Amino acid sequence: MGEGSKITLGAVLGGMMAIDFGGGPFNKAAYVFGTASIASGQFDMMAAVMAGGMVPPLAIALATTFFKNRFTKSEQQTTVTNYIMGLSFITEGAIPFAASDPLRIIPPCVVGSAIAGALSMAFGCGSRAPHGGIFRNRYYRSWSDVPFSNPDRSSCGNGRNRFVEKPLKAD
């Protein structure tokens, strides 16, 4: 597979991980594709899937950390949980936010996840483990994979809260 094709595949797989946040067929299809690629000895696709799946909860966590005036008190209480879930590759932490405002949450998360998946493929990252996020770092191809497969690119999804969301009125 050519380099451009790999980057495109990484973007598609990463984006699929954020379309339905771990609960639907797009996410499951991307995840199964990634785990099947591990069985065939191609570890780069699973890294793209994992990077894409980590972005939504990390984006939400960053947004609730830096833009507190755009979230309710109960939404702000999920900040630490979303950091842990995001770093663990548990996408479901973003579901309550997507359910409450799908048009403002899902598209930026899909874009951020697609960028993370594409960058993961561009940097040649690989993951031998199908789950665990950054906590399974001994299963990455090399230590240089860890910073790139950790989707600090979640700032793409975080940007949505800076420019799209309106600040909440003070109580």
N, C-alpha and C positions, 0 to 999 in steps of 0.2 A: 504494500500500500504506500502511495506517495505521501510526502509530508503534508501537502495541502489537504489531501483526503483524510489523513489522520486528524488534523486540526478540525476539519469540518465534522468528522465523526465525534470527536471530543465535545464539540459545541452542541451537537444534537443530543448526545447522551447526557451531558450536563443539564441542558435545558429540560429534557424529559423528566429528570429527577425533581424538578421544581413545579411541573405543571399541576400535579395533584398531591404533592407533599407526602408521599409515602403511603397514601391510602387508596390509590387507584391504579388503573391499568398501565398508564404511561410510565409511572415510577417503577412498577413491577417489571415491565418489559425491559427497561433500561438496566435494572438491577440483574435480572436473569441473563441478559446479554453480557454484562460485566463478569458475572460469576462463571458463565460458560467460557468466556475468554481466558479465565484463569486456568480452567481445565485443559485448554489447548495451548497453554504456555505463553499467552500474550497478556502481560500484566498491566500494560498501559491503559487498556480500556476500563479496567476496574478502577484505576486511579482517577480517571476522568469521571466515572460514575460517582465515586466517593467524594471527589471535590465538588461536583454539582449538587450532591445531596447534603453537603455540609453548609452550603451558602445560605439557604433560607433561614434556619434558626440563628445563624451567626449574624446575618443582616438584621434580623429583628432584635437580637440582643444588643448590637451596636446602636441601632436606632433608639431603643429604649434607654440606653446609657447616655447618649449624646443629645437627644432631642426629647427630653422628658415632658416638655409642655405639649407634645403632640399625642400623648398617651394618658389613659386613665390610670388611677392608682392601682387597680387590679392588673392592668396590662404591664405596668412598671414592675410589679412583683414577680413577673416571669423572667426578668432579665438574667439572673444567675442560672436558672434552669435552662434557658435557651443557649447560654454559653456552653454549659456542660453537654446538652444534647447536640449542639452543633459540632463541638470538638469530638464527640463520640460517633458522629455520622448517624444521628437520629433526626431525620427530617421533620418528624411529626410535631416538633415544638412550634412550628409556624402555622399549624392548622387553625388554631383559634383566631389568629389574626387574619388569615385568608378567608375564613368563614364570615368574619364580621365586615370585611371590606375587600372582596375579591378583586375588584377592578383596580384598586390601588396597591395591593400586595402582590398578587400573582405575576403580572407582567414584569415588574422590576426584578423579582426573584428569579424568573425564568432567564432574563437577560444576564443577571449576575452569575447564575449557575452555568449558563452556556459559555460565558467568558472563562469561568473557572475550569470547565471541562476542556475548552480549547487550549488554554494556557498549560494545563496539565499534560496534554498531548504534545504541545509545542516544546515543552521542556523535557519531554521523554520520561516522565514520571511513571512509576509502576507500583502496583500494590499486589502482593501475593495473598493478602487476607481479604475476604469479602466483606468484612465489617470491622468496626472498632475505631475508625477515625484516626486521630493522631496517636492514640494510645496503643496502636498495633505497629509502632514504627520499626520494630525489628523485622517486619515482613516487607518493608519497602526495599526496592532494589539497592538503594544506597542512601546514606544519610543526607545527601544533597536533595533527595526526593521529598524529604519531610517538609521543608518550608514551602515548596511549590505545590505539594498536594494538600497542604493545609490552606483552605480557601480564604486567605485574608483578602481575596477579591470580593468578599461579601460587601465591601464598601460600595460596590455598584448597586446592590439592592438597598443599602443604607441611604444612598443619595436620594432615593424616592421620598424619604421622610423629610428631607431638608427642603425639597422644592415642590412637592405635590401636596403634602399634608398641611393643613392649616393648624396653627396653634390652638389648643383648647382654651376656652375661657376659664379664668381663675374662679374657684369656688368662693 
